[in-house]
Amino acid sequence: MLHPFVEATKVEGGWHLNGRKIFGTLSPAASHMTIICRVRDAEGGFRRAAASVPGGSAGVDVKNNWDALGMRASGSHDIVFEECFIPEAALRQEGPWGEWTERMLSGQMAFNMALVGAFLGVAEAARDLAVQTVTRRRRGTNSQSVAERPAIQHLIAEIEIDLAAARAMLARSATMADAFFSQHPAGSALLGELHELMKDFQCTKWFVNRKAIEIVDRALTASGGAGYLNTNPLARLYRDVRAGPFMQLFSPNEAFEYIGKVALGIDPRLSN
């Protein structure tokens, strides 16, 4: 996140992009791509930048190598750039390479809040499918509804409790972010305050993603073996929800390091 390795080199009239971008979600269908990259500064170091690249540009090679456990429709292929030309105005420098900035922290919170919400939505969909399945299915000599079984009721109750907690945490983080940014116009927020807000969001992200996985797992258990078949929507939800913890901004191990450092007042840049 702080150290993009795609590099933009200044040429006449613009820039040449070179390097590899991983997890290029929807890259086969994209009309434009925003590529986080680095540019050299006058001192021989790097600065962070964002480049706007039209899909299908010369020098752009979408590798068609996305072969993941879940999220199979996301098309998150690697993208290789080789002497890809973009005009001068298509690149915006954003700050020091390897350093946090206000723009980066606030932007990551804004669009990743919705991403966490998507995985909560996966859990909600799994809950609805499980309830539908157990209330419709009948078994035994008396053709009793599966929903009448205490074990199933316990599973559904656990799902309801975890959904309530996940919704509450996400709503709290979103409300806090709304209040903060309404009081701090762009350019006025201190990095320390933003890191505190990001720490809270990372706690929410970890909690919601983990609970979403547990909810879908319980939904599959409640549905029985039928939910394990690829023709059942629960099978797809079971695969897809496991991608949540690996989504940006931080993977689980990085999230714990970041949360701990901010809470302890330590520089929150992650270890190499």
C-alpha positions as CSV (number, residue, x, y, z in Angstrom):
1,M,0.0,0.0,0.0
2,L,2.7,2.5,1.0
3,H,5.3,1.1,-1.4
4,P,3.9,0.6,-5.0
5,F,6.5,-0.7,-7.4
6,V,4.9,0.2,-10.7
7,E,7.1,3.1,-11.8
8,A,6.3,6.1,-14.0
9,T,9.3,7.6,-15.9
10,K,9.2,11.1,-17.3
11,V,9.3,11.2,-21.1
12,E,8.5,13.9,-23.7
13,G,4.8,14.9,-23.3
14,G,4.0,12.5,-20.5
15,W,5.1,9.4,-18.7
16,H,6.0,5.7,-19.3
17,L,4.6,3.2,-16.9
18,N,6.6,0.0,-16.2
19,G,5.9,-2.8,-13.7
20,R,3.3,-5.2,-12.5
21,K,0.0,-4.5,-10.6
22,I,-1.5,-7.4,-8.8
23,F,-5.2,-7.8,-7.9
24,G,-6.4,-5.6,-10.8
25,T,-10.1,-6.1,-10.1
26,L,-12.4,-5.9,-13.1
27,S,-9.4,-5.2,-15.3
28,P,-10.8,-7.0,-18.4
29,A,-13.8,-4.8,-18.5
30,A,-12.3,-1.5,-17.2
31,S,-12.6,1.6,-19.5
32,H,-10.0,3.4,-17.2
33,M,-7.7,2.2,-14.5
34,T,-6.2,4.2,-11.6
35,I,-2.8,2.8,-11.0
36,I,-0.9,3.7,-7.8
37,C,2.8,4.1,-8.8
38,R,6.0,5.9,-7.9
39,V,8.0,8.6,-9.6
40,R,11.6,9.7,-9.0
41,D,12.1,13.0,-7.3
42,A,15.0,15.5,-7.8
43,E,16.9,13.9,-4.9
44,G,16.9,10.5,-6.4
45,G,14.2,9.1,-4.1
46,F,10.6,8.4,-4.9
47,R,7.2,10.0,-4.6
48,R,3.8,8.3,-4.7
49,A,1.5,9.0,-7.6
50,A,-1.7,7.9,-9.2
51,A,-1.9,7.4,-13.0
52,S,-5.1,7.2,-15.1
53,V,-4.7,4.6,-17.8
54,P,-7.4,3.9,-20.4
55,G,-8.2,0.2,-20.8
56,G,-6.7,-1.4,-23.9
57,S,-3.8,1.1,-24.0
58,A,-0.6,0.0,-25.8
59,G,1.8,-1.5,-23.3
60,V,-0.9,-2.8,-21.0
61,D,-1.1,-6.6,-20.6
62,V,-3.9,-8.1,-18.5
63,K,-2.5,-11.5,-17.7
64,N,-5.8,-13.4,-17.3
65,N,-4.3,-15.3,-14.3
66,W,-7.0,-14.8,-11.7
67,D,-7.6,-18.3,-10.3
68,A,-8.8,-17.8,-6.7
69,L,-10.8,-19.9,-4.3
70,G,-13.7,-17.4,-4.4
71,M,-14.7,-14.1,-6.0
72,R,-14.2,-15.8,-9.3
73,A,-16.2,-13.2,-11.2
74,S,-14.1,-10.2,-10.0
75,G,-11.5,-10.6,-12.7
76,S,-8.7,-9.5,-10.4
77,H,-5.9,-10.4,-12.8
78,D,-2.3,-9.1,-12.7
79,I,-1.7,-6.2,-15.1
80,V,1.8,-5.8,-16.6
81,F,2.9,-2.3,-17.9
82,E,5.7,-2.1,-20.4
83,E,6.5,1.3,-21.7
84,C,2.9,2.3,-21.4
85,F,2.6,6.0,-22.4
86,I,0.2,8.3,-20.5
87,P,0.0,12.1,-21.1
88,E,1.3,14.6,-18.6
89,A,-2.1,15.4,-17.1
90,A,-3.0,11.7,-16.5
91,L,-0.6,11.4,-13.5
92,R,-1.1,13.1,-10.2
93,Q,1.7,13.1,-7.5
94,E,0.3,12.5,-4.0
95,G,3.1,12.7,-1.6
96,P,6.2,10.9,-0.3
97,W,6.6,7.2,-1.2
98,G,6.3,5.0,1.8
99,E,4.7,7.7,4.0
100,W,1.1,8.1,5.1
101,T,-0.8,11.1,3.9
102,E,-4.2,12.6,4.8
103,R,-5.4,11.9,1.3
104,M,-4.4,8.2,1.5
105,L,-5.9,7.6,4.9
106,S,-9.2,9.4,4.3
107,G,-9.6,7.8,0.8
108,Q,-8.9,4.3,2.1
109,M,-11.6,4.7,4.8
110,A,-14.1,6.1,2.4
111,F,-14.1,3.3,-0.2
112,N,-13.2,0.4,2.0
113,M,-16.1,1.1,4.3
114,A,-18.4,0.0,1.5
115,L,-16.2,-3.0,0.9
116,V,-16.6,-4.2,4.4
117,G,-20.4,-3.6,4.0
118,A,-20.3,-6.0,0.9
119,F,-19.0,-8.8,3.1
120,L,-21.6,-8.1,5.7
121,G,-24.1,-8.4,2.8
122,V,-22.7,-11.8,2.0
123,A,-23.4,-12.9,5.5
124,E,-26.9,-11.5,5.4
125,A,-27.7,-13.3,2.2
126,A,-26.4,-16.6,3.7
127,R,-28.6,-16.0,6.8
128,D,-31.7,-15.6,4.5
129,L,-30.9,-18.7,2.6
130,A,-30.4,-20.7,5.7
131,V,-33.7,-19.6,7.2
132,Q,-35.5,-20.3,4.0
133,T,-34.0,-23.8,3.8
134,V,-34.7,-24.9,7.4
135,T,-38.3,-23.5,7.4
136,R,-39.2,-25.2,4.1
137,R,-37.5,-28.6,4.7
138,R,-39.4,-31.3,6.5
139,R,-38.0,-34.6,7.8
140,G,-38.9,-37.5,10.0
141,T,-42.0,-39.7,10.2
142,N,-44.1,-36.7,11.2
143,S,-42.7,-34.6,8.4
144,Q,-41.7,-32.0,11.0
145,S,-40.0,-28.7,9.9
146,V,-36.2,-28.8,10.4
147,A,-36.7,-25.3,12.0
148,E,-38.4,-27.1,15.0
149,R,-35.1,-28.7,16.0
150,P,-33.3,-27.0,19.0
151,A,-29.9,-27.4,17.4
152,I,-31.1,-25.5,14.3
153,Q,-32.7,-22.8,16.4
154,H,-29.4,-22.4,18.3
155,L,-27.5,-22.0,15.0
156,I,-29.9,-19.4,13.7
157,A,-29.8,-17.5,17.1
158,E,-26.0,-17.4,16.9
159,I,-26.3,-16.0,13.4
160,E,-28.7,-13.3,14.5
161,I,-26.5,-12.2,17.4
162,D,-23.4,-12.0,15.3
163,L,-25.2,-10.1,12.6
164,A,-26.5,-7.6,15.1
165,A,-23.0,-7.0,16.5
166,A,-21.4,-6.7,13.0
167,R,-24.1,-4.2,11.9
168,A,-23.6,-2.2,15.0
169,M,-19.8,-2.0,14.7
170,L,-20.0,-1.0,11.0
171,A,-22.7,1.6,11.7
172,R,-20.6,3.1,14.6
173,S,-17.5,3.4,12.4
174,A,-19.4,5.0,9.6
175,T,-21.1,7.4,11.9
176,M,-17.8,8.4,13.5
177,A,-16.2,8.9,10.1
178,D,-19.1,11.0,8.9
179,A,-18.8,13.2,12.0
180,F,-15.0,13.5,11.7
181,F,-14.9,14.5,8.0
182,S,-17.8,16.9,8.4
183,Q,-15.7,18.8,11.0
184,H,-12.4,18.4,9.1
185,P,-12.4,19.7,5.5
186,A,-9.7,18.3,3.2
187,G,-6.3,19.5,4.3
188,S,-7.2,20.2,7.9
189,A,-7.1,16.8,9.5
190,L,-4.0,15.9,11.5
191,L,-2.4,12.5,10.7
192,G,-2.5,11.4,14.3
193,E,-6.3,11.9,14.4
194,L,-6.7,10.1,11.1
195,H,-4.7,7.1,12.4
196,E,-7.0,6.9,15.4
197,L,-10.0,6.9,13.2
198,M,-8.3,4.3,10.9
199,K,-7.5,2.2,13.9
200,D,-11.2,2.1,14.8
201,F,-12.1,1.2,11.3
202,Q,-9.5,-1.6,11.2
203,C,-11.0,-3.1,14.4
204,T,-14.4,-3.0,12.7
205,K,-13.1,-4.5,9.4
206,W,-11.5,-7.4,11.3
207,F,-14.6,-8.0,13.4
208,V,-17.1,-7.8,10.6
209,N,-15.0,-10.0,8.2
210,R,-14.5,-12.7,10.8
211,K,-18.1,-12.7,11.9
212,A,-19.3,-12.8,8.3
213,I,-17.2,-16.0,7.8
214,E,-18.6,-17.5,11.0
215,I,-22.2,-16.6,9.9
216,V,-21.8,-18.2,6.5
217,D,-20.2,-21.3,8.1
218,R,-23.2,-21.7,10.4
219,A,-25.6,-21.1,7.5
220,L,-24.0,-23.9,5.6
221,T,-24.2,-26.2,8.7
222,A,-27.9,-25.4,9.1
223,S,-28.6,-26.1,5.4
224,G,-26.9,-29.5,5.5
225,G,-25.0,-31.1,2.6
226,A,-27.2,-29.5,-0.1
227,G,-25.5,-26.2,0.7
228,Y,-22.1,-27.7,-0.2
229,L,-23.1,-28.3,-3.8
230,N,-21.9,-25.8,-6.4
231,T,-25.4,-25.4,-7.7
232,N,-26.4,-23.9,-4.3
233,P,-25.8,-20.2,-3.7
234,L,-24.5,-20.9,-0.3
235,A,-21.4,-22.7,-1.8
236,R,-20.5,-19.5,-3.6
237,L,-21.1,-17.3,-0.5
238,Y,-19.0,-19.8,1.5
239,R,-16.0,-19.3,-0.9
240,D,-16.5,-15.5,-1.5
241,V,-16.8,-14.5,2.2
242,R,-13.3,-15.8,2.9
243,A,-11.7,-13.1,0.8
244,G,-12.9,-10.4,3.3
245,P,-9.9,-10.5,5.7
246,F,-7.4,-10.2,2.8
247,M,-9.0,-7.1,1.3
248,Q,-7.3,-3.8,1.7
249,L,-6.4,-1.8,3.6
250,F,-4.7,-4.5,5.7
251,S,-4.5,-8.3,5.8
252,P,-5.2,-9.8,9.3
253,N,-1.5,-9.9,10.5
254,E,-0.9,-6.4,9.2
255,A,-4.1,-5.2,10.9
256,F,-3.0,-6.4,14.3
257,E,0.4,-4.7,13.9
258,Y,-1.2,-1.4,12.8
259,I,-3.9,-1.4,15.5
260,G,-1.4,-2.2,18.2
261,K,1.1,0.4,17.1
262,V,-1.5,3.2,16.9
263,A,-3.0,2.2,20.3
264,L,0.6,2.3,21.8
265,G,1.6,5.5,20.2
266,I,4.2,3.9,18.0
267,D,4.9,5.0,14.4
268,P,2.2,3.0,12.5
269,R,4.3,2.3,9.4
270,L,4.4,-1.5,9.1
271,S,7.5,-3.6,9.4
272,N,9.2,-4.6,6.1
